[in-house]
Structure formats: C-alpha cells, structure tokens
Amino acid sequence: MKIITVTNQKGGAGKTTTVDAVLSALTLKGIKALAVDLDPQCNLTFSMNADSGKDNILDVLTGESKVQDAIQHLKNGDLIAGTAHLAAAESILTQTGKEYRLKESLEEIKNQYDYILIDTPPALGILTINALTACTSVVIPAQADIYSIQGIQRLAETIKPVKQYTNPQIKIDGILLTRYNDRTVLSRTVAELAEQIAQGLNARLFKATIREATAIKEAQISQKSIFEYAKGSKVAEDYSAFVEELLSFEK
C-alpha cells in the first residue's frame, strides 16, 4: 500500500485537481484508492460531492470519530471529507505526538487500499506535517511559473526535518508541471528549472504535464471527475498519462 501526499505551499498549483483526477483514474482501473481532504478550503470534498456534515478528518485526528466511520464511498472513489474547522488545527492539535495523528489513523485501514492520496493546504503547518509524516512518498504539483517553482524549494526544506525526526522513509516521487503550455518560452524555461530542482532532490520531473483547460474548472463546478465530465479531452489524456507514469514506477 502506498500513501502519497500531494503538496506545494504555493496555492493554485493543482493539488486538489491532481488528487481528484488520480483517485478517479485509479478507481476506474479497479484499484482500491482513498483520498483524504486535509485542506480547510474543502475543495476536494466539494468537487467529489461528499457529505461535509458526516464524520470528517478533523474528527478522526482528534479521536472523536473512528477512521472507518469517516470513509465515504463515492462514485469516483472513497473519501474522508475535510471541514472548514481544520483552519484551527494548530490550536486543536496540541498534545505530544500531534505529528503522528494521521499516520496512526491510516494504519487502521491500510489493508483496505492500494493507494491513499492526501490533499494538503497551501501552508506548511501541522496538517501538512501530519501528511508528510503519514506518507510513503510525495508528489509536488507545480504551476508552470517561477513562484510555484520557488515553493518547491521551500517545501524541500520542510521535508528535511520530517525525514530526520518523524518519517525516515519519506521520498519525493517527483514534480508534476500543471497549467503547462509547451509552445511558450516561459513553460519550457520553468520545465528546465524544475528538472534541475528535481535532480537536486533526488527525484524526477514527470514526463507527463498537465495543460490548462476550462474543462477542469467546469468539472469541479459540476462535481464530476474530469473523466466523467470530459472523458475525451486533452487534459483528461494528460492526467491518464500521469497516472500511467506513476503506476509504472511500482512495477
């Protein structure tokens, strides 16, 4: 079982979109997959049309709910929903061992899934630390601009103490470029920078790239996966290629 944290402290990098698309693609393949919405904005919870009023991930982290009870079985995959109250996590999760709450919870269900995907907030606080502590690997979506690339470098500095103190086995699977346009000089330049950063992190720059597409936003508004809303679209093909590349590393 593999637990992938999808993170980048820069907002708009495509974290939620990536988790949603990968979860849907894995589910369509018959692979048992679960997503966890750790973002107080709860965009993944909304886009998957989940019930935000049921047991959520904060209830699990505080011990008010069992992780099994918080799992919602949806048409595009299983989900543990987020809640806006996650914004107060820093003041709620204060006891010793707070960094391990998510890891301990997921241990209880690890035999039920092949993949668990964790969507994180655009901040390097206790929620992201929990996600990094719980995971086996990290995927970093990065918008094809210089600010998103700089966010990768700051994230790498955060991963170092996590690796030292709470998760020695953590590794970075790679960097996924989003909103990418290979016809522009800017995107190609950013890709070169991302390649250099990836090498420095002993990671890879995924060959697959995700283009910017209105269909993504329309699918989210419609609360459908990109494969359900626009199965034949180029951006659906992009995400399919990414999932195939991701799965190929496991063979």
Solvent accessible surface area in square Angstrom, and as a share of the most:
residue,aa,sasa,rsa
1,M,94,0.42
2,K,21,0.09
3,I,14,0.07
4,I,1,0.01
5,T,0,0.00
6,V,4,0.03
7,T,1,0.00
8,N,0,0.00
9,Q,44,0.20
10,K,63,0.27
11,G,35,0.34
12,G,44,0.43
13,A,0,0.00
14,G,20,0.20
15,K,14,0.06
16,T,22,0.13
17,T,26,0.15
18,T,2,0.01
19,V,1,0.00
20,D,11,0.06
21,A,2,0.02
22,V,4,0.02
23,L,0,0.00
24,S,2,0.01
25,A,7,0.06
26,L,1,0.00
27,T,46,0.27
28,L,131,0.65
29,K,99,0.42
30,G,64,0.61
31,I,40,0.20
32,K,130,0.55
33,A,5,0.04
34,L,0,0.00
35,A,0,0.00
36,V,0,0.00
37,D,0,0.00
38,L,0,0.00
39,D,7,0.03
40,P,30,0.19
41,Q,110,0.49
42,C,21,0.12
43,N,72,0.37
44,L,0,0.00
45,T,4,0.02
46,F,114,0.47
47,S,5,0.03
48,M,10,0.04
49,N,96,0.49
50,A,18,0.14
51,D,72,0.37
52,S,69,0.44
53,G,73,0.70
54,K,100,0.42
55,D,51,0.26
56,N,18,0.09
57,I,0,0.00
58,L,16,0.08
59,D,32,0.17
60,V,10,0.06
61,L,2,0.01
62,T,44,0.26
63,G,63,0.61
64,E,137,0.61
65,S,21,0.14
66,K,147,0.62
67,V,4,0.02
68,Q,85,0.38
69,D,83,0.43
70,A,1,0.01
71,I,11,0.06
72,Q,12,0.05
73,H,134,0.60
74,L,47,0.23
75,K,138,0.58
76,N,20,0.10
77,G,5,0.05
78,D,22,0.12
79,L,0,0.00
80,I,0,0.00
81,A,1,0.00
82,G,0,0.00
83,T,13,0.08
84,A,71,0.55
85,H,132,0.59
86,L,1,0.01
87,A,80,0.62
88,A,46,0.36
89,A,3,0.02
90,E,105,0.47
91,S,84,0.54
92,I,73,0.37
93,L,2,0.01
94,T,86,0.50
95,Q,126,0.56
96,T,145,0.84
97,G,26,0.25
98,K,64,0.27
99,E,47,0.21
100,Y,68,0.26
101,R,47,0.17
102,L,0,0.00
103,K,74,0.31
104,E,103,0.46
105,S,13,0.09
106,L,2,0.01
107,E,84,0.38
108,E,127,0.57
109,I,3,0.01
110,K,81,0.34
111,N,144,0.74
112,Q,66,0.29
113,Y,15,0.06
114,D,68,0.35
115,Y,18,0.07
116,I,0,0.00
117,L,3,0.01
118,I,0,0.00
119,D,0,0.00
120,T,0,0.00
121,P,12,0.08
122,P,48,0.30
123,A,54,0.42
124,L,56,0.28
125,G,25,0.24
126,I,13,0.06
127,L,11,0.06
128,T,0,0.00
129,I,35,0.18
130,N,0,0.00
131,A,0,0.00
132,L,0,0.00
133,T,0,0.00
134,A,6,0.05
135,C,4,0.02
136,T,58,0.34
137,S,0,0.00
138,V,0,0.00
139,V,2,0.01
140,I,0,0.00
141,P,0,0.00
142,A,0,0.00
143,Q,40,0.18
144,A,8,0.06
145,D,29,0.15
146,I,74,0.37
147,Y,142,0.54
148,S,0,0.00
149,I,4,0.02
150,Q,75,0.34
151,G,0,0.00
152,I,0,0.00
153,Q,94,0.42
154,R,115,0.42
155,L,0,0.00
156,A,10,0.08
157,E,105,0.47
158,T,23,0.13
159,I,13,0.07
160,K,123,0.52
161,P,59,0.37
162,V,6,0.03
163,K,99,0.42
164,Q,126,0.56
165,Y,153,0.58
166,T,23,0.13
167,N,10,0.05
168,P,80,0.50
169,Q,141,0.63
170,I,3,0.02
171,K,110,0.47
172,I,23,0.11
173,D,2,0.01
174,G,0,0.00
175,I,0,0.00
176,L,0,0.00
177,L,2,0.01
178,T,5,0.03
179,R,96,0.35
180,Y,29,0.11
181,N,57,0.29
182,D,91,0.47
183,R,199,0.73
184,T,53,0.31
185,V,106,0.61
186,L,108,0.54
187,S,7,0.04
188,R,106,0.39
189,T,60,0.35
190,V,2,0.01
191,A,19,0.14
192,E,113,0.50
193,L,62,0.31
194,A,0,0.00
195,E,68,0.30
196,Q,116,0.52
197,I,25,0.13
198,A,0,0.00
199,Q,122,0.54
200,G,69,0.66
201,L,47,0.23
202,N,144,0.74
203,A,22,0.17
204,R,91,0.33
205,L,33,0.16
206,F,2,0.01
207,K,186,0.79
208,A,12,0.09
209,T,41,0.24
210,I,6,0.03
211,R,101,0.37
212,E,110,0.49
213,A,27,0.21
214,T,93,0.54
215,A,19,0.15
216,I,23,0.11
217,K,110,0.47
218,E,69,0.31
219,A,3,0.02
220,Q,49,0.22
221,I,134,0.68
222,S,49,0.32
223,Q,47,0.21
224,K,78,0.33
225,S,4,0.03
226,I,7,0.04
227,F,23,0.09
228,E,81,0.37
229,Y,84,0.32
230,A,21,0.16
231,K,163,0.69
232,G,71,0.68
233,S,28,0.18
234,K,122,0.52
235,V,1,0.01
236,A,1,0.01
237,E,91,0.41
238,D,14,0.07
239,Y,2,0.01
240,S,46,0.30
241,A,51,0.40
242,F,1,0.00
243,V,1,0.00
244,E,84,0.38
245,E,28,0.13
246,L,4,0.02
247,L,25,0.12
248,S,53,0.34
249,F,70,0.29
250,E,88,0.40
251,K,199,0.84
